[in-house]
């Protein structure tokens, strides 16, 4: 019954792992899930209060503005001004039903069938699946630990010279935790400025950093003059993955293309949620982000020390709540993930799920209480 276009999507690699996990839970086994990047911290208390107040506004139970409320877009401008002195205009901002939705729709809105899209590996699977769904030809940007999981800008330049249309980047990076600096982003924007290559950075973890980082937007004062778009997620910023709200900022023609597509598909984000987010951005949001970073830094530092004690090599990340860990010798990442689930009661994400360049690694998500994370790592070590 599936449409033929779905055949272009990559296979679901985790079916066996998911079945084993569900079977273990059904049998009452104690399984520590370190696989899912779903924050366990509570949202800001003030945000919950703002939402309750907004629910009483009868206007908010009607259709919201398609591109986002003026209040939220104004709050986004002030947030970006604080982050890097960037103040985009209204037509350069688009509120999304979560950043994943915007990423998934981008190739459909800016690419024609047969256009080349550059997709990083290891990388978030949505980049490749959305490009495939849009009928794009996919070229892989292989990322490597030796270069800090940053692509070679000369590779971007060569692809642009050959007519590539879209390039996905993801910094801070999932799954590795790598970050890009302003110098890298300026070089990438220079490539887009010389050719018609759209640079799309997934900045879902923009506020979850432990060292110097820079959004693509803030790399240079004229970033928005380039063919670019950057995606932000309130899900990770405020621990509200279930609310489904994010935003994109970019060149007005790219934003217009994505907005045009979305106008034919969805009807925007519930306005009460937009008000709660806007008031938090202008209020307690920065203080909450500081506390959030402190929590995840403590978990990261404790987990990396413990992994090293048990003989695991871990990439030295400076952002996100993920750890990218090398699989012990003689295992594939999937073999290791299945074996530690069956033998140690720990669920981790095999690196191959992020593309073939992720083989040889597994990902741990630090989205459980520290005691549970440490217990899980001890089990891995004993196994």
N, C-alpha and C positions, 0 to 999 in steps of 0.2 A: 504493500500500500504506500510505500514511501515514494516521494518525487525523485526523479533521476538526479536532480541537482544535489541531493543529500549524499549521493555516492562520491561526490568530490571531497567530502569532509573526511578527515583522518579517522582511523578506527579508534574506538574507546579502549585504551590499553589497560585500564584498571579493573576490568570486570571481574577477573579471577580474584584479585586482591579484595575487592569490595564484597564479593560473595563469601570469602573466607572470614572477613571481619564480621559481616552480619551473622554468619553461622556461629562464630565464637561468642558474640553477644547473646544470641538466642539460647546458647547453652549455659549462660551465666558466667562465662569466663571474665576475669579481671583483665581488661585490655586498656592500655594507656594510649590514647590517640594523640600523637604528635604530628599529625599529617595536615590538619586543616588550618588555614590562615584566617580564622574567625575569632576576633578579639574577645577575650573573656572579661575584660574590664567593663565596668558600668559606664554608661554615657554620663556627661555632665548633669548634675542634679538640676541646674538652672535650665538646661535644654528641655528636660522633661516637664518642668513647670511652664516653660514657654509654649510647649506643645499643648498642654492641657488648656491654657488660656486661649490659644488659637482655635482650638476645636469648637469654642463657643461662638465664633464668628460665622454667621450664616452665609456670608459671601464666599467663604472658603470651601463650601460644599458644592460649589458650581465648578465649571471648567476653569482651570487656571490659565494664565497667559502661556502661550505655546513655548516661548523662549525663556520663560522664567519671570518671576515677579520683579518689579523694579527695586523693591527693598533688598531682595537677595543679591541682585546684580550689583547694587551699590555697596553692599557689605563685602562682596567678592573683590570689588575694586579697592576698597580700603585694606583688605587682607593682603592683596598682591602689592599694594603700595608699601605696607609694612615689611613684607618679605624682600622686596627688591626695587622699590621705587617705580613699579610699573602700574599704570592706571589705564586699562583698556576702556574703550568706548562700549556702549551698549551692544552695538552690532558686532563686537568681537568676543562676546560672552554668550554661552549657551548652557542652560541648566539641563541636566541629563537625569534619566531614571537609573542612576548609578553609572559610574564611568565605564563599566563593562559594556553596557548597552551602546554607548557612543562609540567605543572602540570597534564593536562588532558591526556597526552600521557605516563606519567611515569608508571602507573600500567600496561599498555599494554606492556611495554618494560622490566619490571623486575619481573612481577608476572605471574604465571600460573593459569588457572581456578581452583577455590577452595582454593587458597591461602588466608590467613587472612590478611586484611588490617585494621589498626586502624585509625578511623576517628573521629576527635574532634567535639563535639556539645556543645554549638552553634559553627557553623563553616561555612566557605565558601562552598556553595553547590557542587562546582566542585570536591572536594575530594571524596565525596560519589558517585557522578554520574560517575566519571572516574573509580573508583574501581568496581562499579556495571557493567559498560560496559565491563570491562576486565574479568568479571566472578568471581571476588573475593568474599570471604565471609567477610562481614563487621562487625567489632566489634566497638562499640561506646566508645569513651573516653568522658565521661560527665564532662564538665567544670562548675565550680560554683563560684559565686561571693565571697563566704567565703574564697576561696583559691586563690583569685586573678586571676581566670580563667586559672590556670596552672594545668595540669594533675598530678596525683600522679605517680612518677617515678617507684614506686613498681608495679603499674599496668602495666607499660610498660615492666618491667622485667618479670612479670608473663606471659604476652602475648608472649614475646620472648621465654621464656622457653617452651611454648606450641607450638612453631613453627610459630608464626606470621612472615610475610614476609616484610611488609611495614607499616610505621607509619607516618601519616601526622601531622605536627605541623604548627602553623601559629603565629609567633611572629616577630614584633608587630602584634596584633590580630585584625582581622575583624570578627565579628562586635563589639567587646567589647572595643577595645583600650588598652587591657592589653599588658604588655611587659614581656619578660623573661630575666633573668640575666645570666651571664656566668656560675654561679654555677649550675643552672638548666640544661643548655645545656651540661655541662661537665658530669652531672649525666646521661643524656639521651645518650650521646655518649658512656659512659661506658657500658650501656646496649647493644648498638649495637656492641660494641667491643667483648662482650662475646658470642653473638649469631649472627645469620645471619639475623638480623633485620635492614632494611634500614630506616634511619631517614631522612625524607624529610621535610625541613622547608621552608615554603612560607614566604619570607622576602620582599614582595612587598612594605612594608612601612618602610623599613630599615632606610631611611633617614628622616622619618617624626616622630621625637621623641621629647619629652619635658623634659626628665630626663634620667638617666643612662640606657642604653640598650646595647645589644651586639648581633651581628649576630652569628649564630651557628658556622660559620667558625672561628670566632675570639675568641671563648670560650677557646680554647687550641691550642698550636702551632702544635700539630699533628692531628688536626681535620680531615684533608684530608686522613689520614691513616685509618679512620673508614668507615664503610658502611653508607655513608651519601651523601646528595645532598641538596643544598640550591638555591632557586629561587629568583631572583631579577628583579625588574621592572623599566624601565626608564619611564614608563607611569606616575607613581606617583612621581618619583624623579624629573622629569622635566616638568610635566603637559602636556604630549604628548600622551594621551590615544589612539588617532587615528592613531599614527605612527606604533603601534604594533611592539615593540622591547623590549627585555629583555635578561636575560642571566641566566645560571645555572652554579654553581661551585660545584664540588664534587669529590668523589673517582673516579679514572679514569675508573674503570670497570662499575660503574653506569652511568657515562657520556657516555661511549662507547655504552652501551645498548640503552640509549635514542637517541643518535646520529644515531645508526643503524636503529632504527625505523623511525626516521625523514627523513633519506635519501630515504626511500621508500614512503614518503608521501608528502614532500614539497621540495622546492628548495632554502631555506634560505631567509634572509632579504635583501631588496634592499640596495645595497652597498653605495649609496649616503646617506641614513639614517644612516648607520653604521659610515660613516666618520663624519657626523655632531655630532653624539653622542660622538664619540671618542674624537674629538677636544674639546667638551664641558666638558667632564670628566677631561681632562688635563688642561682646561682653567678656565672658569667662573663657572663651575658646583658647586664647594663647596660654593662659595659666594651666588649663587642662592639658594642653599639648606638652608642657614642661613636665607635668606629673607623669603623663603617659610615657614619655621618653625615659624618665627615671626608672619606672617599673621595668620596661623592656631592656634597658641597659643592664640592670641588676641581673635579670634572667640571662641575658646574653653572656655576661662575664662569668657567671657561675656555671652555666652550661658548657661554655668553651673550655674552662679549666677542667671540668669533670670529663669531658670528651678526651682531652689531651691525656689525662691521668689514665684513661682506659685504652690509650693507644690509637685514638682516631685522629685523623688529620682534618682540620676544619678551616675553610677559607676565612680569612680575617675580614669580616664584614664591618661596614661602618654605617649601615642603615637597615631598615625593615625589621620585622620580627622573625626572620628566617635564619637558619644556619645551614650551610651547604657543606656536606661532610663526605669525605672520600670513602667509598665502599672498600672493605677489606679485600686483599688479593684473592683471586680465583672465583669471585662472585660477579655475576651481573647485578645491576641495581634491582631488577625485578626479583631475581632469585633471593637476594639478600632481604628485600622487603617482605616477601612471602615467608621466608625462613624465620625472621625475627618475630613476625606476627604469630606463626604457629608455635615457635619454640620459646619465645620470651614474652609474648603478650604485649608487644609494642607495635603500633602502626606508624610507619614513616612513609614518605612519598618517594618512590624510585625516580632517579634523575632522568631516566629514559622517557618519562611522561612529559618532559619539557623539550623533547627532541633528541635525536641521536647524539648530539653534542653534549647532552647531559648524562650520557652513559658513564658509569664509574663513580657516580655520586648519589647521595640521597639527601632529601630535605627534611629538616626538623622545624616545626612551627612552635614558637615560644608563646603560644596563646593558651597555655594552661598554667595553673599556679606553680610556683617554683618548686615546691616539694614534690609535685607530681612529675615535673620535668626531670628533676634529679633522680627520682625513682625509676623513670623510664630509661635514662642513660645508664644507670647502674645495671639494669636488666640487659641492655645492649652489651655492656662491657662483659658481664658474666657469660652471655651467650657466645 
